[in-house]
Amino acid sequence: MNGQNRTDIKPGIAVKIVLKQDQRSGKLTSGIVKDILTKSSFHPHGIKVRLEDGQVGRVKEIEKA
């Protein structure tokens, strides 16, 4: 899944996000969702989340359990 729909993302799931400083390179960072920051149900660049380690970025991939 691509992380553009808010309904697909729940706190506690494993995701890969792109951090603000990595948007040009597209480097992905893995982590566990702590908070969902985007209020809208859909975002074309990915739903913005905060990981448990405090990093903030947009979800590019939802990892399979």
N, CA, C and O atoms as a GROMACS GRO file, in nm:
protein
  260
    1MET      N    1   0.084  -0.119   0.000
    1MET     CA    2   0.000   0.000   0.000
    1MET      C    3   0.088   0.125   0.000
    1MET      O    4   0.202   0.122   0.045
    2ASN      N    5   0.032   0.233  -0.052
    2ASN     CA    6   0.116   0.350  -0.076
    2ASN      C    7   0.107   0.460   0.030
    2ASN      O    8   0.185   0.555   0.022
    3GLY      N    9   0.018   0.451   0.128
    3GLY     CA   10   0.016   0.548   0.236
    3GLY      C   11  -0.053   0.679   0.205
    3GLY      O   12  -0.033   0.777   0.277
    4GLN      N   13  -0.135   0.684   0.099
    4GLN     CA   14  -0.206   0.808   0.065
    4GLN      C   15  -0.342   0.818   0.133
    4GLN      O   16  -0.398   0.927   0.143
    5ASN      N   17  -0.396   0.706   0.180
    5ASN     CA   18  -0.527   0.706   0.245
    5ASN      C   19  -0.511   0.694   0.396
    5ASN      O   20  -0.444   0.604   0.446
    6ARG      N   21  -0.574   0.787   0.468
    6ARG     CA   22  -0.562   0.792   0.614
    6ARG      C   23  -0.620   0.666   0.679
    6ARG      O   24  -0.572   0.622   0.784
    7THR      N   25  -0.723   0.606   0.617
    7THR     CA   26  -0.787   0.488   0.675
    7THR      C   27  -0.694   0.367   0.678
    7THR      O   28  -0.716   0.275   0.757
    8ASP      N   29  -0.589   0.365   0.595
    8ASP     CA   30  -0.495   0.253   0.590
    8ASP      C   31  -0.390   0.261   0.702
    8ASP      O   32  -0.319   0.164   0.726
    9ILE      N   33  -0.381   0.375   0.770
    9ILE     CA   34  -0.273   0.399   0.866
    9ILE      C   35  -0.330   0.406   1.007
    9ILE      O   36  -0.424   0.481   1.035
   10LYS      N   37  -0.271   0.327   1.096
   10LYS     CA   38  -0.313   0.325   1.236
   10LYS      C   39  -0.189   0.333   1.324
   10LYS      O   40  -0.083   0.283   1.285
   11PRO      N   41  -0.199   0.394   1.442
   11PRO     CA   42  -0.085   0.393   1.534
   11PRO      C   43  -0.043   0.249   1.565
   11PRO      O   44  -0.127   0.162   1.587
   12GLY      N   45   0.088   0.225   1.566
   12GLY     CA   46   0.140   0.093   1.597
   12GLY      C   47   0.178   0.010   1.477
   12GLY      O   48   0.239  -0.096   1.494
   13ILE      N   49   0.146   0.056   1.354
   13ILE     CA   50   0.184  -0.022   1.237
   13ILE      C   51   0.322   0.020   1.187
   13ILE      O   52   0.367   0.132   1.212
   14ALA      N   53   0.388  -0.070   1.117
   14ALA     CA   54   0.522  -0.043   1.061
   14ALA      C   55   0.506   0.022   0.924
   14ALA      O   56   0.430  -0.026   0.840
   15VAL      N   57   0.578   0.131   0.903
   15VAL     CA   58   0.572   0.204   0.776
   15VAL      C   59   0.711   0.247   0.733
   15VAL      O   60   0.806   0.242   0.811
   16LYS      N   61   0.721   0.289   0.608
   16LYS     CA   62   0.842   0.355   0.557
   16LYS      C   63   0.800   0.495   0.518
   16LYS      O   64   0.706   0.514   0.441
   17ILE      N   65   0.871   0.595   0.573
   17ILE     CA   66   0.839   0.734   0.545
   17ILE      C   67   0.956   0.803   0.476
   17ILE      O   68   1.070   0.757   0.482
   18VAL      N   69   0.927   0.915   0.411
   18VAL     CA   70   1.032   1.002   0.359
   18VAL      C   71   1.033   1.128   0.446
   18VAL      O   72   0.931   1.196   0.460
   19LEU      N   73   1.149   1.157   0.504
   19LEU     CA   74   1.165   1.275   0.589
   19LEU      C   75   1.178   1.398   0.500
   19LEU      O   76   1.214   1.388   0.382
   20LYS      N   77   1.148   1.516   0.556
   20LYS     CA   78   1.154   1.642   0.480
   20LYS      C   79   1.290   1.659   0.411
   20LYS      O   80   1.295   1.695   0.294
   21GLN      N   81   1.398   1.634   0.484
   21GLN     CA   82   1.531   1.654   0.427
   21GLN      C   83   1.568   1.547   0.324
   21GLN      O   84   1.666   1.564   0.250
   22ASP      N   85   1.491   1.438   0.317
   22ASP     CA   86   1.519   1.330   0.221
   22ASP      C   87   1.426   1.333   0.100
   22ASP      O   88   1.431   1.241   0.017
   23GLN      N   89   1.341   1.435   0.087
   23GLN     CA   90   1.245   1.437  -0.022
   23GLN      C   91   1.311   1.439  -0.160
   23GLN      O   92   1.261   1.376  -0.253
   24ARG      N   93   1.422   1.509  -0.173
   24ARG     CA   94   1.491   1.513  -0.302
   24ARG      C   95   1.550   1.377  -0.339
   24ARG      O   96   1.538   1.333  -0.453
   25SER      N   97   1.614   1.311  -0.243
   25SER     CA   98   1.678   1.182  -0.270
   25SER      C   99   1.578   1.066  -0.269
   25SER      O  100   1.601   0.964  -0.333
   26GLY      N  101   1.468   1.083  -0.196
   26GLY     CA  102   1.369   0.976  -0.186
   26GLY      C  103   1.407   0.868  -0.087
   26GLY      O  104   1.346   0.761  -0.086
   27LYS      N  105   1.508   0.894  -0.003
   27LYS     CA  106   1.552   0.796   0.097
   27LYS      C  107   1.439   0.767   0.196
   27LYS      O  108   1.377   0.859   0.248
   28LEU      N  109   1.414   0.639   0.221
   28LEU     CA  110   1.306   0.599   0.310
   28LEU      C  111   1.360   0.565   0.450
   28LEU      O  112   1.471   0.515   0.464
   29THR      N  113   1.279   0.593   0.551
   29THR     CA  114   1.311   0.565   0.690
   29THR      C  115   1.201   0.475   0.746
   29THR      O  116   1.083   0.508   0.735
   30SER      N  117   1.238   0.364   0.806
   30SER     CA  118   1.139   0.271   0.863
   30SER      C  119   1.111   0.306   1.008
   30SER      O  120   1.197   0.358   1.079
   31GLY      N  121   0.988   0.276   1.051
   31GLY     CA  122   0.954   0.300   1.190
   31GLY      C  123   0.810   0.259   1.219
   31GLY      O  124   0.738   0.210   1.132
   32ILE      N  125   0.771   0.281   1.344
   32ILE     CA  126   0.636   0.249   1.391
   32ILE      C  127   0.560   0.380   1.412
   32ILE      O  128   0.612   0.473   1.474
   33VAL      N  129   0.437   0.387   1.360
   33VAL     CA  130   0.355   0.509   1.371
   33VAL      C  131   0.314   0.533   1.516
   33VAL      O  132   0.264   0.443   1.583
   34LYS      N  133   0.338   0.657   1.562
   34LYS     CA  134   0.291   0.698   1.694
   34LYS      C  135   0.167   0.787   1.680
   34LYS      O  136   0.066   0.763   1.746
   35ASP      N  137   0.176   0.890   1.594
   35ASP     CA  138   0.064   0.983   1.572
   35ASP      C  139   0.044   1.005   1.424
   35ASP      O  140   0.139   1.003   1.346
   36ILE      N  141  -0.083   1.026   1.384
   36ILE     CA  142  -0.116   1.065   1.248
   36ILE      C  143  -0.137   1.216   1.249
   36ILE      O  144  -0.221   1.267   1.324
   37LEU      N  145  -0.061   1.288   1.168
   37LEU     CA  146  -0.064   1.434   1.171
   37LEU      C  147  -0.153   1.495   1.064
   37LEU      O  148  -0.203   1.607   1.082
   38THR      N  149  -0.176   1.425   0.953
   38THR     CA  150  -0.263   1.476   0.846
   38THR      C  151  -0.408   1.456   0.887
   38THR      O  152  -0.448   1.347   0.927
   39LYS      N  153  -0.487   1.563   0.875
   39LYS     CA  154  -0.629   1.556   0.912
   39LYS      C  155  -0.718   1.505   0.799
   39LYS      O  156  -0.820   1.441   0.824
   40SER      N  157  -0.680   1.533   0.674
   40SER     CA  158  -0.764   1.493   0.561
   40SER      C  159  -0.756   1.342   0.538
   40SER      O  160  -0.660   1.277   0.580
   41SER      N  161  -0.857   1.287   0.472
   41SER     CA  162  -0.864   1.142   0.451
   41SER      C  163  -0.770   1.094   0.341
   41SER      O  164  -0.741   0.974   0.333
   42PHE      N  165  -0.722   1.185   0.255
   42PHE     CA  166  -0.634   1.150   0.144
   42PHE      C  167  -0.532   1.261   0.124
   42PHE      O  168  -0.564   1.379   0.136
   43HIS      N  169  -0.408   1.223   0.093
   43HIS     CA  170  -0.306   1.321   0.055
   43HIS      C  171  -0.221   1.260  -0.056
   43HIS      O  172  -0.170   1.149  -0.040
   44PRO      N  173  -0.206   1.331  -0.169
   44PRO     CA  174  -0.134   1.273  -0.284
   44PRO      C  175   0.013   1.241  -0.259
   44PRO      O  176   0.069   1.155  -0.326
   45HIS      N  177   0.075   1.309  -0.162
   45HIS     CA  178   0.217   1.284  -0.133
   45HIS      C  179   0.236   1.190  -0.015
   45HIS      O  180   0.349   1.160   0.023
   46GLY      N  181   0.128   1.142   0.044
   46GLY     CA  182   0.135   1.051   0.158
   46GLY      C  183   0.089   1.120   0.286
   46GLY      O  184   0.106   1.241   0.303
   47ILE      N  185   0.031   1.042   0.374
   47ILE     CA  186  -0.018   1.092   0.502
   47ILE      C  187   0.102   1.123   0.592
   47ILE      O  188   0.194   1.041   0.604
   48LYS      N  189   0.102   1.240   0.656
   48LYS     CA  190   0.213   1.278   0.744
   48LYS      C  191   0.193   1.214   0.881
   48LYS      O  192   0.086   1.224   0.940
   49VAL      N  193   0.298   1.150   0.930
   49VAL     CA  194   0.293   1.082   1.061
   49VAL      C  195   0.415   1.115   1.145
   49VAL      O  196   0.517   1.160   1.093
   50ARG      N  197   0.403   1.092   1.276
   50ARG     CA  198   0.517   1.098   1.368
   50ARG      C  199   0.547   0.956   1.410
   50ARG      O  200   0.458   0.883   1.453
   51LEU      N  201   0.672   0.916   1.398
   51LEU     CA  202   0.713   0.782   1.440
   51LEU      C  203   0.738   0.780   1.590
   51LEU      O  204   0.746   0.885   1.653
   52GLU      N  205   0.749   0.660   1.647
   52GLU     CA  206   0.772   0.646   1.791
   52GLU      C  207   0.904   0.709   1.834
   52GLU      O  208   0.918   0.749   1.950
   53ASP      N  209   1.001   0.719   1.743
   53ASP     CA  210   1.129   0.783   1.778
   53ASP      C  211   1.126   0.935   1.758
   53ASP      O  212   1.228   1.002   1.777
   54GLY      N  213   1.009   0.990   1.719
   54GLY     CA  214   0.994   1.134   1.708
   54GLY      C  215   1.013   1.192   1.568
   54GLY      O  216   0.985   1.310   1.548
   55GLN      N  217   1.059   1.112   1.473
   55GLN     CA  218   1.079   1.162   1.337
   55GLN      C  219   0.943   1.182   1.268
   55GLN      O  220   0.849   1.106   1.291
   56VAL      N  221   0.935   1.286   1.185
   56VAL     CA  222   0.811   1.319   1.115
   56VAL      C  223   0.835   1.312   0.965
   56VAL      O  224   0.935   1.364   0.915
   57GLY      N  225   0.742   1.248   0.893
   57GLY     CA  226   0.753   1.241   0.748
   57GLY      C  227   0.625   1.188   0.687
   57GLY      O  228   0.528   1.159   0.758
   58ARG      N  229   0.626   1.176   0.556
   58ARG     CA  230   0.508   1.127   0.483
   58ARG      C  231   0.523   0.979   0.451
   58ARG      O  232   0.630   0.934   0.408
   59VAL      N  233   0.416   0.904   0.472
   59VAL     CA  234   0.417   0.759   0.449
   59VAL      C  235   0.426   0.730   0.300
   59VAL      O  236   0.344   0.778   0.221
   60LYS      N  237   0.525   0.652   0.262
   60LYS     CA  238   0.541   0.607   0.123
   60LYS      C  239   0.504   0.461   0.107
   60LYS      O  240   0.456   0.421   0.001
   61GLU      N  241   0.524   0.381   0.212
   61GLU     CA  242   0.492   0.238   0.206
   61GLU      C  243   0.441   0.194   0.342
   61GLU      O  244   0.489   0.239   0.446
   62ILE      N  245   0.342   0.105   0.338
   62ILE     CA  246   0.295   0.040   0.461
   62ILE      C  247   0.350  -0.101   0.456
   62ILE      O  248   0.323  -0.176   0.362
   63GLU      N  249   0.429  -0.138   0.558
   63GLU     CA  250   0.494  -0.268   0.558
   63GLU      C  251   0.395  -0.376   0.599
   63GLU      O  252   0.312  -0.356   0.686
   64LYS      N  253   0.406  -0.491   0.535
   64LYS     CA  254   0.320  -0.605   0.567
   64LYS      C  255   0.364  -0.668   0.698
   64LYS      O  256   0.484  -0.683   0.724
   65ALA      N  257   0.267  -0.705   0.779
   65ALA     CA  258   0.299  -0.766   0.910
   65ALA      C  259   0.346  -0.909   0.893
   65ALA      O  260   0.377  -0.976   0.992
   0.00000   0.00000   0.00000
